[in-house]
Amino acid sequence: MMGYQEDMAQSGRLIRDYDGTWDGISAESIARMRAQNKFRTGLDVARYTARIMRADMAAYDADPANYTQSLGCWHGFIAQQKMISIKKHFGTVKGRYIYLSGWMIAALRSEFGPLPDQSMHEKTSVPALIEEIYTFLRQADARELGGLFRELDAARAEGDELKAKQVQASIDNYETHVVPIIADIDAGFGNAEATYLLAKKMIEAGACALQIENQVSDEKQCGHQDGKVTVPHEDFIAKIRACRYAFMELGVEDGIIVTRTDSLGAGLTKQIAFSKEAGDLGDQYNSYLDCEEVEGAGNPGDVLINRDGKLMRPKRLPSNLYQFRSGTGEDRCVMDCIASLQNGADLLWIETEKPHIEQIAGMVDRIREVVPNAKLAYNNSPSFNWTLNFRQQVFDAWEKDGKDVSAYDRAKLMSVDYDGTELSDEADNRIRTFQRDSAKRAGIFHHLITLPTYHTAAMSTDNLAKEYFGDEAMLGYVKGVQRAEIRQGIACVKHQNMSGSDIGDDHKEYFAGEAALKASGKDNTMNQFAA
């Protein structure tokens, strides 16, 4: 893609070719508009972000300190503000992604109203949210670049060549807010053809990474709820291939597939796997079924399998689902992960019931015996009680080491009475270093929180409502929101600018010159926030 000066020169030559009829437009204005619209289509975004993610994966393989992170976002504005904040505080968006959660789409974006995470929402809402997020991220670019263009004009007007060169360098080296999205396609919303069609829509909207889980599509449950039902590997592999075909068809050849196994908490399967010979994937899957030996031919209606030369009856529930043996979850997770990596997956996701590094590492060690560069995306889930889990982990470790824990009641460690104690401080430190430590020990390349902005929206609204409708009244808003925005330099305090008003003024000036009626004049109350 051409740089700012080169783009301006090319546009100038084209304008001159039209013998004066195009002289009313500015080559520099064209270059600015193009810089503000670097990504013309969702496929441009998907190709660009896939390259970033592949490079980050290679950097992690070289050094696990190079792990990546994301927060789940349920609206384009939330994603935009997150990325603006990251650039403000850290100066770069490198290693920071966005996670698109099917749970939050179901709970917040369905036309049916709030729904549980069971793939009941409209599947078209998934690519729609991807497109929305990238629309807001591209607008963040346009807004920030617009500010740089104003600085450049001001420096030129003042004859400050050094300042103009500095601003020009900022424009030439501008870092976009557009980052990879890892997008949740649930269990594929139907058969492999349905998965392929939806995957195409998601990629066309800009997704470079699709996360798919091995649950039965029409029985899908949230990863942290009961009643999960898995599918045999061949069914899941067909959907992995469907996603890969979608990437390849659309020319996103380095697109990423994240395969999630729910086997740790899933004790059921809807069907017995097809097996051609002993030891194949189907036979391995069936080997974990909870069975009882039968005499003779069994009873009418029995489904029987041959295991080690014996006829066995898999336990079938009234729901017509088959049951796995208790305690086989980790073994099934390991098998799932190896099968996925050997059939086109790029990253793994093991859904666990608690954040415990050694539990994850134990499975990853076994996977890496077969696939040495296996790495994970891990859900740092709000469904876990992080405080209680880590306080209990510290309690157990201290007890094992012979340290006196008599001052603590393990069952009540969530109590505020333990805040500020030695145990709680140690637990908080382990939470603080969990991502860094597990990236190194447990092969976690990407750490994400699925639902953080769902919870922050609820908490901030609760705080505002308590103050505004209480004795503080308007001071509740001013002190708790607006004054804090000003003090912290939150871009949204200038909400007219954030909504694109200044971008529109720029365009009015391009189109109408001195006759432009602009909104950003002296009577615009946003000027009160200039300082």
N, C-alpha and C positions, 0 to 999 in steps of 0.2 A: 504494500500500500504506500502511495506517495506521501512525502512529508508536506508540511504546511507551505513552505516556500515553493517547492516544486509544483504542488497542486495549484498555487496561485499563478505561477508562471504559465502553466499549461492552459488554465482557464483564460488568462489574459490573451494568449495567442488565439484561442478559439473565438473570443469576443471580437478581436480585430479582424478575423476572417469574414465577419458578417457586415463589413463596409459601413460601420456606424449605426446599423439598426439595433445592435445589442449594447450600445454604449451606455445605456441607462442602468446596466447592472455592473456590479463591482467584482473583479476577480478575487479580491481579498475576502469579500463577503461569501463568495462561493466556497473558498477554501475553508472559511470558518464553519459554514454549515456542514460541509463534508466531514470536518474534524469532529463535529458534534454528532455525527451520524455514522460512526465508523462501522457499525454492524448493520447491514441492510436487511438481513433476514435471520430467522432463527437458526438456520443451518450454518450461517457465518459464525454465530455464537457457539454452536455445538462443536464446530471444527476447532475454533480458537481455544475453547475451554478444555476440550479433550487433550490437546497438546500440552496445556498447562498441567493437567492432572497426571498425564503420563510422565512428564518431567519430574513432578513432585514424587511420584511413586519410585522413580529411579533414584532420586535423592534420598528417599527413606531407605531404600535397599542399601545404599552406601553408608548411611548413618541414621539409626533410629531416632536420633534427636530431631530429625527433620519430619516429625509427624505433622499432620494437618488437623484443622478443626472446623466445625460449623455449628450454627444454631438453626433450628427449624423456624420457618416463617410461614405465616398463613395469609399474607397480603403483600402486594408489591411494595407498598409504602413501608411496611415493617422491614422488608429486606433492604430497601434503599437506605433507610435510616441506620440500619446495622452497618452497612458498608461505608457510609459517610463517617460514622463514628470510628470505625476501624482505621480509616485513612487519617482522621484527625488525631487519634491517640497514638498510632503506631507508624504512621508515615507510609505504609504500604499495605496492600491487601494480600500479599504473598502468603500462601498456606492457609488462607481463610476462605471457606466455601459457604454455600447455602444448602441446607437440607429442606426438602419438600416432603412433608409428612402426610401420608394418607389419613392418619388419625385426625389431623387438624382440618383437612379438607372435609372429612365426614362430619366433624363436630361443628365447623364454622362456615363452610362454603357450599353446602348442599341446598338445593331448592326445597327439599323435604323438611328443612330445619335441622336442628342438632341430631346427629346419628351416632351410634356406636361404631367402632372401627371394625366393620364386618363387610366391607366392600358393597354396601348398599347405596352409596352415593353415586351420582352420575359420573361415569368414567371420563366423560369429556371435560369435567371440571379440573382434571389433573393437567392436561396440556394447556388449558385456559389459564391456570395459575402460573405455570411456567412462563407463558407468554407475558402475563401481567408483570411478573417479577422482573423480567428482562426489559420491559417497557420502562419501568421505574428506574432501573439501574442505568439505562441509556440516558434517561432524563437527568439523572444525577451527573453524568458526564457532561451533558449539554450545559447544565447550570454552572458547573465548576469552570468549564472552559470559557463560558460567557464572561465570568468574572475575570479570567486571565486576559481575555480580549480587551476588556475595559481598562485593565491595568496597562496593557500595551499601548492603547490609544492615549491614555493619560501621560505615560512616559514620553511618547513621541511629541505630544502637545507641549510638554515642558522642556523639550530638547534634551532629555536625560538619556543619552545613548547607552550608558552602562546599564541603567535600569531596564531599558528596552531590550537589550541583549539578554539580561537575566530572565525576563518574562518570556522572551522568545524561546529560550532554552527550556523553560517549564512547559511551554506548549509542545515543543518538539519531543520532549521526553515524558509526555503526560501518561500517567498510569490510570487505566480505566477502572471503574467500579464493577465491571462485568467479570464475574468469577464463576467457577464451575457450580452447577447444581447437581446434587445427588437426588434423584427423583424417585419416589416410591410408587411402583406399579402394582403394589399389593401382591396377590397371587396370580395376576395376569388377567383378571376380570373375564374368565371364560376359558375356552380351549386355546391351543397354541395359535390358531389363526386369529382369534380375538386379541391375544397378547401381541402378536405381530402388528396388527392394525393400530392398536393403541400405542405401541412402542414407536411406530412411525410418526404419529401425531405428536408425541412427547419430544422426539428428536427434532422434528420440524419446528417446534416451539422453542428449541434451544438446549434441551437436555443432552449433556454429554455422558451422563452416568445414570443407569437404570438399576434400581434395587428391587429384586424379585424374591419372593419367599416360597418355601416348599409346602405350603398348606394347600388343602383342597379349596378351589376357588369359591365354590358355593357354600362352604362351611367355614370360611375364613374368620379368624378371631384376632383381636389385638394380641400382640406377642406376650403381654403380661397378664393375660386372663386365662381362665381354664377352658377346657373343651376344644383344644386345638387338634386338628386332624391333618396328618401329612399324606403326601402322595408318593408312590414308588418313584425311584430315580429316573426311569425312562420317561415318565410323564414330565418331570421337572426339566430334564435335559432337553426335551423337545421345545420347551418354552425358552430355555437359554439360547437354543439355536434360533428361535423365532426373533429374539431380540438382536442377535448378531446379524441375521439377515437384514433386519430393518436398518441397522447402522450401515451395513455394507451397501445396501440399495441406495441409500441417501448420500453416500460418499463420505460418511464420518467413519473412516476406516480404523481409527484408533479409539472409538467409543468404548466406554467402560461398563462392564456388567458386574454388579454386586449381587452375589447369591446369598440369601439368608436361610439359615436352617433354624426351624422352631422345634427341632426334635428333642431338645433338652426338657422342654415342658409339655411336649405333645405325646400322650400315651396311646393315641388311637390312629388307625388308618382306615380309609374307606374301602380299600381293595387290596387283595393279595397280588403281589407283583408277579408278572409273567417271567418265567425262568426257562432258559433253554438247556442249561447244564449246571452241574454243581459248581458253586463258587462264583457264578456270575452275579451281577448287581441285583438281579431279581431274587436269586437264592439268598444273597447276603441280607437283603431287606426282610425277606420272610423268616430268616433265622432268628429274628428278634421277636417274632409273634409269640404270644402266650398260648401255648398249646397243651393238649392232653392226649395221651395215647388212646387209641380206640381198638376194640376187638372186632375182628371180622371186617364187615363193610360199613360199620357205623349205622346211624339212624337215618331215616328218610329226611331229606333236606339238609343233611350235613355237608359242609365243604371240608374236604380233607386234603392234606398235603403230605408228600413223602419227605420224611426227614431221617436221614441215616438209615434208610431201609425200613422205617416204621411208618405206619399210617398215623397221622396226627390230626386232631381236630382243633383249629384255631378258635379261641374264645370269641364268640360273636355276641354283641350286646343287643338289647331290644331295639336300639337305634339302627341296627344292621351294620354297625361299625365293628372292626376287629381291634383287639387290644394287644399292645406290646407288653413284654415282660417288664416288671418294675425294676428300676435300677439300670436300664440299658440306654438311658438318654445320652450320656456322654459318648458311648461307643457309636451310637447312631449319628451323633453330630460329627464325629471324626469321619465316618464313612461318607456322610453327606458332603462334607467339605472337600474331601479328596475327589469324589466323583464329579463335583462341580468344576473344580480346577482342571481336571483332566478332560473336561468337555466344554471348555470355552469361557469359564468365569475368570474374572481378573482379580476380584476382591471377595473376601468372605465376610459374612455377618453371622455371628453366633448369638442368638437371643438368650440371655441368661436371666435368672431370677434375682440376682444380686450382683453388685459390683465387687468382685473378688479376683484379684490379679492372679493368684495361683490356680484358681479354678479354670480361668481362661487359658493361662499358660500351659496347664497340663494337657489340654486338648490341642493347642497349637503345636506343642512339642511333638506330639504324635503325628499331626498332619505334616509337619516339616520333615519328618523322617522319609516321607514319600515325595513331597513337593517342597523343596528347601526354601523357596522365596515366598511361601504363602504368607499373606498379610490380611489384616482385618479392617473393616469399619466397625466401630463399636458404639452402641447406644448407651450413652451416659444418661439413663432414663429418669425422668421425674416420677416414674412409677416406683422407683426405689426410694426407700427412706434412707437417704445417705447418712444422715446424722446417726440414726440408730444402728445401721449396718456397720459403720466404721467404729463406733464406740464398742459394739459387741466384738468386732475383730480385735481391737486393742485389748479388751478385757480377756478374750480367749488367749491371746498371745502372752499377756502378762501372767495369766494363771498357769499356762504351760511352762513358762520360765521360772515359776516359783515365786513370783512377786505377790505381795500382799494386796488382794483386791477386796478385802472385807468391807471397805468403805463404800462399795458399789453394789447395787442390786441389778444384775444383768438384765432382768425382765423389765426394768424401769429406767433404762439408761437414756431414754429420750427426754426424761424429766428436766425442766429448767433448773432444778436443784443441782444438776451436774455441770451446768454451763460454767466455764472458767476453771474447772478442775484440771489436774494434770492429765487425767484420762481424756477429757474432752479436747484439750489442747493437742494431744498427740493424735487423736482421731481427725481433728481438723487439718493437721499437717499432712496426714496421709491422704485426705481428700484433695488437698491442694496439689500434691505431687502425683496423684493417681494417674493422670494422663501421661505425664513424662515417664513415670516408672513402668506403666503397662506398655507404653510404646517400645521401651527397651526390652522388657522381660516377656511380654505376651504377644508381640508381633502386631500391635495395633497401629496401623498407618493413619487412620482417620478417626478422630473422636468427634461425636456429634451429640447434641441434646435435641431430642425430637420435638418437645413441646414447650420450650422456655418462654416464648413470646405469648403463648396462651396464658401462662401463669402471670407474667409481668403485666399484661393488659388487665387481668382481673385484680391484681393487687393495687396497681396505680389508680384504677377507677374506684376501688373501695376507699383508698385513702382520700381521694378528692371528694367523693360523696360524703364521707364522714365530716370533713372540714367545711365544705361549701354549704351543706344543708344544716350544719350545726352552728355554734356560736361564732365561728370564725367568718362565716359567710364569704364575701368576695375576697377577704384576706386569705382564705383557704386556697383559692386559686392563685392569687398573686404570689404569696409566699411559697406555696408548695409546688407551683408549676412555673409561672412566668419568670419570677425573680431567679429561680434556680436555672431556668433556660439561659437567661442572660449571663449569670455568673459562670456557668459551665460552657458557654459558647455553643449551645445547641443550635444548629442551623435553622431548625424549624421555628425559632422565635420570630424569624422573618417569614411568616407563612405565605405571604404573597409571592415572594421570591422563590420559595420552595415549590409552589404550585406551577411555576413557569411564567410568571408575569413579566419578568425582565427578559426572558428569552423571546417572548412575544413582542416586547418593545423593540428589541434588536431587529426582528424580522420586519416590523412596521417601518423602521428606518431604512432597511434595505429596499423595501418595496416602494415607499413613498417619499423618501428623502426628508427634506425640511418640513414637508406637509404632514409628517407622521404625528398622530395624536397618541402620545405615550402616557402610560399609567403611572410612571415612576417620577412624576414631577414633584414640585415642592410641597404640594398638599397631600401627598401620599403619607399616611400615618406610619408606614414602615420606616420612614426616616427617623422616627423617634428611637429606633434601635440601632442607628448607625454606629454608635459608640460601643 
